């Protein structure tokens, strides 16, 4: 049985440096340490867990399966320690409380910046740690207490989470100028499925909504390209690589009417609700205050 007390934070940081650089020599240069000192640290870590963490190759290193696993754990440990240090520093300079908040992309690009700015203008002593995540990950974080508050889509199951409506948005079909659908004011989603789509990556609530809607029509959603951001979708559509579905307010105004055309989707599912949810462990008054503030933004 490995004793957790035998792990040293500095050694874990050095291991991550080696893993990220792919070379003991480069890690030593970046850490301003000798190669022998780096090797000794890695050797001690391997002795602690009784496993080889890396394989030394002629031109660098390669992580073993144990090394890959330790890298994931070490990253989380170091992130938590850094967050702890940051929060304690904030308390030292007068911050009254911290709220950990995970939100989906739709909230970030449409509503949340102005809402958070307004809240902080009246509550300057509160620090909000904001992370952009997929809705599924947000629900998991709330259930496990890794986030205090979360903003997520209405089509993601969220059992056991206290939630209230935060904002509503409307999805539109984006097509490039000159496309056969260009010029239409509204359309049913089913009538677009003969064309290739640009969509978000797997796991996004928006992609799930589109796939579910296509299945209901007994047609297939033809995805040509998948990207990780709304702006990426817009750029791909501008280049004529497909059509896409996005929240209306997420499309940059300067490209509408010139390079892209937004068509209203008449389907009921194209009107969405974003929820603000609260973890059962989020009992600090700062988190409750922000939760109630955002729940009143509808």
Secondary structure, DSSP 8 states (H G I E B T S, - for coil): ---GGG--HHHHHHHHHHHHHT-HHHHHHHHT--HHHHHHHHHHHHHHHTS--EEEETTEEEE-HHHHHHHHHHHHHHHHHHHHHHHHHHHHTT--EEEEEEE-HHHIIIIIHHHHHHHHHH-TTEEEEEEE--HHHHHHHHHTTS-SEEEEETTS--TT-EEEEEEEEEEEEEEETTSTTTT-SEE-GGGGTTS-EEEE-TT-HHHHHHHHHHHHTT----EEEEESSHHHHHHHHHTTS-BEEEEGGGS-GGGBTTTEEEEEE-SGGGEEEEEEEE-TT--SHHHHHHHHHHHT--
